[in-house]
Amino acid sequence: MKLIYISNSRIPTEKAYGVQIVKMCEAFAKNGIDVTLLIPKRRSNTDKDLFSYYGVAPIFKIKKLPVIDLIGYKIPFAFMLAILTFAISASVFLLFSNRKAVLYTRGEIPLFLVKFLPKHFSLFWETHIKPSNMKRYAGVIKRSSGLIVVTKYYKKELKDAYNIDENKILYIADGVDIDKFNVKDEKSKVRKYLKLPQDKKIILYSGSNIEWKGLNTLYEATNMLSDDYLVVLMGNHSRSERSNILYTGHRPYTEMPMWMKASDAFILTGTKKNNISNFYTSPLKMFEYMSSGSPIVASDILSFRDILNEKNSVLVAPDDPKEMADGIKIVCEDDELARRISSNALSDVAKYSWINRAKNIEDFINNKL
């Protein structure tokens, strides 16, 4: 199979979607698919090439297409201009591509792409967050041979609310490189390398502070933890003067397994106050945490329940800082509980490798073709 993965994304990027796209391309290629990643030629925040930035094998092709890149400047409709010119560039590229190639994409780009897309291509759309105006995507859904979603709720909603044949929809959660995150080095050795204290209970949150992620719950929970705990916030976060918070800023993706190995517990926040959080998210960090050998304390929301349960994590009431603080204390004080749920998480995550995900999607594509 020849597969062209089309993404209107600045890659490399510090955002998690970049990891997901690149890991999927690598996994498709490892499964024997001839993969080309089609992305816009945009300004980058790094001088590293894509393969070294993400630590992936250079086994798929990358094609960067010209676009009008004014994103970041105070220019009206800069994003719309970038995505429209990328759709046009991608369509021109496809005119000279193998007519039997399968097109695979995610996000908003198919909304623009279908206006120019040659009819002989099969299109598969991976949609993570439900668009705010689903009616605008009626043409995309009709044109697509199949839809890929990352939560069970989203599949049911598409089937029931939008009358889409459920056989046209594949639910499949995100994935992880299990071996890379299951670091074998001693925790004390890793902490010494990262210059982290040996005498603290280290609680890790990896990711951004986008409002719908419900991170305020963790911020408030840290006020209920003593200085015996060190909460490590990885990513771009608003800073406070709390003595038990360490801000690392953005760190290279290839460092992530080491930071997770150094930790005693992981935090996965979510909120019932936002539909994206509650219904549509399948965080990469959830699977990375599960692979890393320490217990997870997570907000008990519907999207996380697709993967997490009381046997592989400690689930706490969402939007409740005291419950989160208590959950952190429980997993750090009860060694047997921490060992049991960590072991169960590692066992459960085995089926969520990128390779398995790519193979299941490949089977779905072949079925539809």
VENPE-V214259 format. One record per residue. N is the residue number from 1. RES is the residue in three letters. PHI is phi as a letter, one per 40 degrees, with the letter a starting at -180 (999 if undefined). OMEGA is omega in radians with two decimals (NA if undefined). D_FIRST is the distance of its C-alpha to the first C-alpha in whole Angstrom. Layout:
n: <N N>
res: <RES RES>
phi: <PHI PHI>
omega: <OMEGA OMEGA>
d_first: <D_FIRST D_FIRST>
//
This chain:
n: <1 2 3 4 5 6 7 8 9 10 11 12 13 14 15 16 17 18 19 20 21 22 23 24 25 26 27 28 29 30 31 32 33 34 35 36 37 38 39 40 41 42 43 44 45 46 47 48 49 50 51 52 53 54 55 56 57 58 59 60 61 62 63 64 65 66 67 68 69 70 71 72 73 74 75 76 77 78 79 80 81 82 83 84 85 86 87 88 89 90 91 92 93 94 95 96 97 98 99 100 101 102 103 104 105 106 107 108 109 110 111 112 113 114 115 116 117 118 119 120 121 122 123 124 125 126 127 128 129 130 131 132 133 134 135 136 137 138 139 140 141 142 143 144 145 146 147 148 149 150 151 152 153 154 155 156 157 158 159 160 161 162 163 164 165 166 167 168 169 170 171 172 173 174 175 176 177 178 179 180 181 182 183 184 185 186 187 188 189 190 191 192 193 194 195 196 197 198 199 200 201 202 203 204 205 206 207 208 209 210 211 212 213 214 215 216 217 218 219 220 221 222 223 224 225 226 227 228 229 230 231 232 233 234 235 236 237 238 239 240 241 242 243 244 245 246 247 248 249 250 251 252 253 254 255 256 257 258 259 260 261 262 263 264 265 266 267 268 269 270 271 272 273 274 275 276 277 278 279 280 281 282 283 284 285 286 287 288 289 290 291 292 293 294 295 296 297 298 299 300 301 302 303 304 305 306 307 308 309 310 311 312 313 314 315 316 317 318 319 320 321 322 323 324 325 326 327 328 329 330 331 332 333 334 335 336 337 338 339 340 341 342 343 344 345 346 347 348 349 350 351 352 353 354 355 356 357 358 359 360 361 362 363 364 365 366 367 368 369>
res: <MET LYS LEU ILE TYR ILE SER ASN SER ARG ILE PRO THR GLU LYS ALA TYR GLY VAL GLN ILE VAL LYS MET CYS GLU ALA PHE ALA LYS ASN GLY ILE ASP VAL THR LEU LEU ILE PRO LYS ARG ARG SER ASN THR ASP LYS ASP LEU PHE SER TYR TYR GLY VAL ALA PRO ILE PHE LYS ILE LYS LYS LEU PRO VAL ILE ASP LEU ILE GLY TYR LYS ILE PRO PHE ALA PHE MET LEU ALA ILE LEU THR PHE ALA ILE SER ALA SER VAL PHE LEU LEU PHE SER ASN ARG LYS ALA VAL LEU TYR THR ARG GLY GLU ILE PRO LEU PHE LEU VAL LYS PHE LEU PRO LYS HIS PHE SER LEU PHE TRP GLU THR HIS ILE LYS PRO SER ASN MET LYS ARG TYR ALA GLY VAL ILE LYS ARG SER SER GLY LEU ILE VAL VAL THR LYS TYR TYR LYS LYS GLU LEU LYS ASP ALA TYR ASN ILE ASP GLU ASN LYS ILE LEU TYR ILE ALA ASP GLY VAL ASP ILE ASP LYS PHE ASN VAL LYS ASP GLU LYS SER LYS VAL ARG LYS TYR LEU LYS LEU PRO GLN ASP LYS LYS ILE ILE LEU TYR SER GLY SER ASN ILE GLU TRP LYS GLY LEU ASN THR LEU TYR GLU ALA THR ASN MET LEU SER ASP ASP TYR LEU VAL VAL LEU MET GLY ASN HIS SER ARG SER GLU ARG SER ASN ILE LEU TYR THR GLY HIS ARG PRO TYR THR GLU MET PRO MET TRP MET LYS ALA SER ASP ALA PHE ILE LEU THR GLY THR LYS LYS ASN ASN ILE SER ASN PHE TYR THR SER PRO LEU LYS MET PHE GLU TYR MET SER SER GLY SER PRO ILE VAL ALA SER ASP ILE LEU SER PHE ARG ASP ILE LEU ASN GLU LYS ASN SER VAL LEU VAL ALA PRO ASP ASP PRO LYS GLU MET ALA ASP GLY ILE LYS ILE VAL CYS GLU ASP ASP GLU LEU ALA ARG ARG ILE SER SER ASN ALA LEU SER ASP VAL ALA LYS TYR SER TRP ILE ASN ARG ALA LYS ASN ILE GLU ASP PHE ILE ASN ASN LYS LEU>
phi: <999 b b b c b a c b c b c a c c c c c d c c c c c c c c d c c c g c c b b c b b c c b d b c a c c c d c c c c g b c c b b c b b c b c a c b b c h c c b d g c c c c c c c c c c c c c c c d c d b c d c c c c c b a a g c d c d c c c c b c d c c c c b b b c b c b d d c b c c c c d c c c c c c c a b b b b b c d c c c c c c c c b f c d c c c b b c a c c a a c d c c c c c c c c d c c c c c c c g b c c b b c c b b b b h c b d d c c g c d c c d c c c c b b c c c b b c c b c h c b c b b c c c b b b c c g c b d d c c d d c c c c c c c a b b b c a b c c b c d c c b b b b c d c c c c d c c c g b c b b b c c b d c c c d b c a c c b a b c b d c g b d c c c c c c c c c c c b b c c c c c c c c c c c c c c c d c b c c c c c c c c c d c c c c c c c>
omega: <2.98 -3.08 3.06 3.14 -3.07 -3.14 3.08 -3.02 2.97 -3.12 0.09 3.09 3.08 -3.11 -3.08 -3.12 3.11 3.08 -3.07 -3.12 -3.08 3.12 3.09 3.09 3.11 -3.10 3.06 -3.11 3.11 3.10 3.03 3.14 3.07 -2.97 2.95 3.07 -3.10 -3.10 3.11 3.05 -3.09 3.10 -3.09 3.09 -3.12 3.07 3.10 3.03 -3.03 -3.04 -3.14 3.14 -3.09 -3.13 3.14 -3.13 3.14 -3.02 3.02 -3.08 3.09 3.06 3.10 -3.05 -3.13 3.08 2.98 -3.01 3.10 -3.14 -3.08 3.05 -3.14 -3.10 -3.13 3.05 -3.13 -3.13 3.14 3.13 -3.14 -3.09 3.12 -3.14 3.07 3.11 3.11 3.12 3.14 -3.14 3.08 3.10 -3.08 3.10 -3.10 -3.12 3.09 -3.04 -3.12 -3.13 3.05 3.10 -3.13 -3.09 3.08 3.10 -3.00 -3.01 -3.14 3.10 3.12 -3.04 -3.05 3.12 -3.07 -2.95 3.03 -2.96 -3.03 3.13 2.98 -3.08 3.05 -3.02 3.03 -3.09 -3.07 -3.11 -3.10 3.11 -3.12 3.10 -3.04 -3.12 3.13 -3.07 -3.13 3.13 3.11 -3.13 3.13 -3.09 -3.07 3.04 3.12 3.12 3.12 -3.14 -3.02 3.03 3.13 -3.14 -3.09 3.11 -3.13 3.14 3.12 -3.14 -3.00 -3.02 -3.06 3.01 3.09 3.12 -3.07 3.10 3.09 -3.04 3.04 2.96 3.04 -3.10 3.11 -3.02 -3.06 2.92 -3.00 -3.09 -3.12 -3.09 3.09 -3.06 -3.06 -3.12 3.07 -3.12 -3.12 3.12 -3.14 3.12 3.12 3.13 -3.11 3.14 3.10 -3.11 3.13 -2.97 -3.13 2.92 -3.05 -3.12 -3.01 2.88 3.13 3.10 -3.06 3.11 3.05 -2.97 -3.04 3.10 3.04 -3.05 3.10 3.10 3.11 3.11 -3.12 3.14 3.14 3.10 -3.12 3.13 3.12 3.12 2.99 -3.14 3.02 3.12 -3.13 3.13 3.13 -3.10 -3.12 -3.07 2.98 -3.02 3.03 -3.12 -3.14 -3.09 -3.11 3.05 3.03 3.09 -3.12 -2.96 3.12 3.09 3.13 -3.12 -3.12 3.09 -2.96 -3.13 -3.14 3.13 -3.14 3.10 -3.10 -2.98 3.08 3.13 -3.13 3.13 3.05 -3.10 3.04 -3.13 3.05 -3.11 -3.11 -3.07 3.13 -3.14 -2.98 -2.97 -2.86 -3.01 3.05 -2.94 3.08 -3.09 3.11 -3.13 3.07 3.06 -3.09 -3.10 -2.88 2.96 3.06 -3.04 3.13 2.94 -3.00 3.00 -3.08 3.12 -2.99 -3.08 3.12 -3.11 3.03 -3.01 -3.04 3.08 -3.08 -3.14 -3.09 -3.13 2.93 -3.11 -3.09 -3.14 3.12 3.07 -3.12 -3.09 -3.12 3.11 -3.14 3.11 3.12 3.11 3.11 -3.13 -3.12 -3.07 3.13 -3.11 -3.12 -3.06 -3.12 3.08 -3.13 3.14 -3.07 -3.08 3.08 3.12 3.12 3.12 3.14 3.09 -3.09 -3.04 -3.06 -3.09 -3.07 3.07 3.07 -3.13 3.12 -3.14 -3.13 -3.14 3.11 3.11 3.09 3.12 3.10 3.13 -3.13 3.09 -3.10 3.13 NA>
d_first: <0 4 6 10 13 16 19 23 24 26 24 26 28 30 29 27 24 23 23 21 18 18 18 15 13 14 14 10 10 12 10 8 5 6 9 11 14 16 20 24 26 29 32 31 33 32 32 29 26 23 22 26 27 25 25 21 19 18 15 13 14 17 18 21 23 26 28 32 32 36 35 37 40 43 41 41 37 36 33 32 32 30 27 28 28 24 23 25 23 20 20 21 18 16 18 17 14 11 12 8 7 8 11 12 16 19 23 25 22 21 25 25 22 22 25 23 20 19 18 15 13 12 14 14 17 18 22 24 28 29 30 34 33 31 32 31 27 27 26 23 23 23 20 18 16 16 18 18 22 23 27 28 30 28 26 29 31 28 29 32 33 31 30 27 25 24 21 20 21 19 22 21 23 22 22 23 23 26 27 28 30 32 34 36 39 43 43 46 45 42 44 47 44 43 47 47 50 50 53 51 49 46 44 40 39 36 34 36 39 37 40 38 37 41 42 45 46 45 47 50 50 50 54 54 53 56 55 54 51 49 46 43 41 38 37 39 42 46 48 51 54 53 54 52 49 47 44 42 40 37 36 32 30 30 33 33 33 36 37 36 38 41 41 43 42 39 39 37 39 38 40 41 42 39 36 33 35 36 33 30 29 27 29 27 30 31 28 29 33 32 31 34 36 39 40 39 41 39 40 40 38 35 32 33 34 31 30 34 37 41 39 37 39 42 42 44 45 44 46 48 49 52 49 47 49 51 47 47 50 49 46 48 51 50 48 48 46 44 43 42 40 38 37 36 34 32 32 30 28 26 24 23 21 18 16 17 16 13 12 14 12 9 11 13 10 9 13 13 11>
//
